[in-house]
Amino acid sequence: MTPDSRLLGPADVRALAAELGLRPTKRLGQNFVHDANTVRRIARLAELEPDEVVLEIGPGLGSLTLALLPAAASVLAVEIDPVLAGALPATVAARAPTLADRLTVLTEDALRLRPESLPRPPTAVVANLPYNVGVPVLLHVLEVLPSLRHGLVMIQSEVVDRLAAGPGGREYGAPSVKLAWYAAARRAGPVPRAVFWPVPGVDSALLSVRRHAEPTGPEAMRKAVFAVVDAAFAQRRKSLRGALAGWAGSPVAAEQVLRAAEVDPGTRAERLSVAEFTRIAAARGPCGPAAGTRT
């Protein structure tokens, strides 16, 4: 079997689904890629080294899995659907028998993934993420798997724009800041709807992420920063003085914290970088410099 013939085409995807009695569900965000050029492109753009351990979330019928196996030392495929998880090893054994030993399948919810769930630490995440949980899954694996150095994920196009946005843009929001805590992100190109079965009702795109060389901060600081981010963007039309009043205890307390962090109290959340949010969290400290202050 040639490398190209290993990959799944439209007829293969439908045949496998029929064998399994599978009807793709919106609840699990199941839209399966059936285009060989697309999965080859993803494997190429992921820039995998031969010794890498790849974490693939939601492998489905195995379209992308078959393209990743030749490019890495091993693939850890995390699939929540037990029927799909059970069928994937057989699909790989039939279509890429010499690579079958590189695959490990785990029947698990990616949102509950922990390092101890995996047989070895993954170095890259490459996945067609379920539309309904793409952002929380990506943030979760970056949080709990510090071994992940880089990745390439496919999600809704508008979500990619939000995650890759910088301060000041319309798309910039809490997910943009949270991802920036862990990694640099950029849009790596569009993915046409026609390469999926069933065809989704939204456009898709690729997001490339590369973890910062040095840790941004300890876990306690991450939680503190994310709390500021959530509070600030919950009322993004307000100035930070007003948006952070509840978080700080009062508008006066919020202004004191902001000035201590050298951030203009009159600016809005979408103008701040992750570094500025970090300064705000640090300026407040564990209890807040203006605890007890009220207006």
Rosetta blueprint (number, residue, H / E / L):
1 M L
2 T L
3 P H
4 D H
5 S H
6 R H
7 L L
8 L L
9 G L
10 P H
11 A H
12 D H
13 V H
14 R H
15 A H
16 L H
17 A H
18 A H
19 E H
20 L H
21 G L
22 L L
23 R L
24 P L
25 T L
26 K L
27 R L
28 L L
29 G L
30 Q L
31 N L
32 F E
33 V E
34 H L
35 D L
36 A H
37 N H
38 T H
39 V H
40 R H
41 R H
42 I H
43 A H
44 R H
45 L H
46 A L
47 E L
48 L L
49 E L
50 P L
51 D L
52 E L
53 V E
54 V E
55 L E
56 E E
57 I E
58 G L
59 P L
60 G L
61 L L
62 G L
63 S H
64 L H
65 T H
66 L H
67 A H
68 L H
69 L H
70 P H
71 A H
72 A L
73 A L
74 S E
75 V E
76 L E
77 A E
78 V E
79 E E
80 I L
81 D L
82 P H
83 V H
84 L H
85 A H
86 G H
87 A H
88 L H
89 P H
90 A H
91 T H
92 V H
93 A H
94 A H
95 R H
96 A L
97 P H
98 T H
99 L H
100 A H
101 D H
102 R H
103 L E
104 T E
105 V E
106 L E
107 T E
108 E L
109 D L
110 A H
111 L H
112 R H
113 L L
114 R L
115 P H
116 E H
117 S H
118 L L
119 P L
120 R L
121 P L
122 P L
123 T L
124 A E
125 V E
126 V E
127 A E
128 N E
129 L L
130 P L
131 Y H
132 N H
133 V H
134 G H
135 V H
136 P H
137 V H
138 L H
139 L H
140 H H
141 V H
142 L H
143 E H
144 V H
145 L L
146 P L
147 S L
148 L L
149 R L
150 H E
151 G E
152 L E
153 V E
154 M E
155 I E
156 Q E
157 S H
158 E H
159 V H
160 V H
161 D H
162 R H
163 L H
164 A H
165 A L
166 G L
167 P L
168 G L
169 G L
170 R L
171 E L
172 Y L
173 G L
174 A H
175 P H
176 S H
177 V H
178 K H
179 L H
180 A H
181 W H
182 Y H
183 A E
184 A E
185 A E
186 R E
187 R E
188 A E
189 G E
190 P E
191 V E
192 P L
193 R H
194 A H
195 V H
196 F E
197 W E
198 P L
199 V L
200 P L
201 G L
202 V L
203 D L
204 S E
205 A E
206 L E
207 L E
208 S E
209 V E
210 R E
211 R E
212 H L
213 A L
214 E L
215 P L
216 T L
217 G L
218 P L
219 E H
220 A H
221 M H
222 R H
223 K H
224 A H
225 V H
226 F H
227 A H
228 V H
229 V H
230 D H
231 A H
232 A H
233 F H
234 A H
235 Q L
236 R L
237 R L
238 K L
239 S L
240 L H
241 R H
242 G H
243 A H
244 L L
245 A H
246 G H
247 W H
248 A H
249 G L
250 S L
251 P H
252 V H
253 A H
254 A H
255 E H
256 Q H
257 V H
258 L H
259 R H
260 A H
261 A L
262 E L
263 V L
264 D L
265 P L
266 G L
267 T L
268 R L
269 A H
270 E H
271 R H
272 L L
273 S L
274 V H
275 A H
276 E H
277 F H
278 T H
279 R H
280 I H
281 A H
282 A H
283 A H
284 R H
285 G L
286 P L
287 C L
288 G L
289 P L
290 A L
291 A L
292 G L
293 T L
294 R L
295 T L
